[in-house]
Amino acid sequence: MDKQAIGKFIAEQRKAKQLTQKQLADKLNVTDKAVSKWETGKCYPDVETLERLSNFFDVTVNDVLYGRILSQNNIAEEADKNILPHIKKARKQNKYRIIVICIVMCPLTLYFLFCMLKFTNIIPSFFADTAEVNGLQITYYQPFNTAFAGRYSPTLYTDNFEITVPDEYNNIPIEKLGGLSGNSKAPFCIDISDLYMNTDKNSEYNAIYRSDTLTPNAIEENISIQNVVFRLNIGENIKEIEYVDMDEYYPHLNKNGTVTFYHPVVEIYCSEDNEHFYSKDGKLYNKATKELITDFAYSYIGK
């Protein structure tokens, strides 16, 4: 619609009836300033006034909107010419709106997804990378800026076994002991099979045992259990004990035919700067509740 054409048409129809702007305004119940604005192309009449205006001039609303008297033959043609540009403009505007919405929502959706995955521990395995630091397996997730400590595997005997969980790996904080890699559990544990297991593949003891498979009768006859103590140093970044497995017993065949099951246990020393845990007498406690963390197999020190 052309404001100038509409204004010119209104002026022509007014003059044809030999009316002033003030006289026309009175008949339409509007101000003469409103009539002036229509005729100069500054604005349109509103819908109700447009109907009164067309009735007063004895023309159709379409005649006013197109700025000329339309024949029956070209009403549809003119309507198409008028509405098609508006349809194209609306489509273009909608296209831009969709693009803007996508630009805004995609990062927000990804951020929400990452947060949900991180805090629900459902982190897809394809995000995971692993590394070994002094015998300790570290699983880290670069996009989520988090990591956890998993299996520790010593390869050399020493009088004092010691495990130190680093505060970070490649600037990624190590925040948990044990964790989930995809749908699989990856516990913090101590694997001493290379140091103590000497059974061959045909031996009945060629396996890592658990406490429920070591019966009291067997222990009294030819089986003994010996703890192997590890000092476990926990840094300031650990804030969750996600998954710990210290129920593993490693068989060693002695020359006299008896079997000794070596069981790794820990004495824990936690950094004073850790906000979530503290250690006392070689054991780990929750700082908020003061409760003992029972996931570990502790040595008898402090009892």
Steps between C-alpha positions, in 0.01 A plus 500: 500500500619847400438769760545776246250342259246454780545859615462636148183293448342628824583859405349454153180347640472777762542775241249330270242545776622860549593446864780647708719276715314630807160417349606149406648451847170598665304252289741218592533600866876556473720808517601708202860422589427131443357577155805710422733214593308259277511731201873573542580127525622507859263228624201281415145530631425231758272208409176650635566840343596335172157337481319828580719681247422255218126515577506879503679520163283216363804294407635166621762452765724352230464821296632701795783257570616497139451874451273466198167362385541132420298308243366154582751350258815629664408475871652150531807602300562805713441300818769254393741782424437645841518187712787308332774746607373477858507120487857503367602750768339290773678187375832682497443630853406152622813357340715754685315426824570128463870569433524727805320245719739226382804718565379577852358161594770266367774614743249506787382150414856368481590668830192355668580156358861517619390605850240225515752238390764620742284524810311176434825314425366390161804608302529328162812289467605669176584812708740300719879486480730309733854546619728338755684704761748305717293183471166676561245500218337839439181527294429854387230677301637807325160654403372468858826606670490212745697183572508208742764264634453130427716187531845520659746231389841494670777308324784519756528380857573761764503515876246780497239497226361846429232630261459872433190616316601812302288813534474523122604352169571730203333784695185289545406458870485144631180515702405138572632163603343257255233590250297402200635471149196478277291220653794323666618544856866583540587469869787633698682183603850367566615220268796311646478199273838571336672502841337213687316258273721208394243240403507344156198482274420139600495570872170507687619829650559672169248775570447813704278411795243699693421477870182296450699224325746456787324266746605481868576127475735552208682774688550279806648213295748626245410859416607823667430863427759773520430869459725715283487858625499794258522862605236684292551876464187690395530858376277804532290444185339168590135568578333163444577136572309366200597133487764312701570127485740370765359150534770327295728223630804387301615136555866409541610135514759439771771232483338299780177468297302759693342801337526861615243746374642849489241773555576868432386737775553873544604768745354823369650846536281778366608855420388757758387719210242245388152647558313168502710248692752472781716215630557378853696195616546389139129508418290734286201694633234721348560858613131594503362195683815385687416146386762240410526418129449123510582428134868434578675204661698670775808370675482439873694813583310718746262230621 
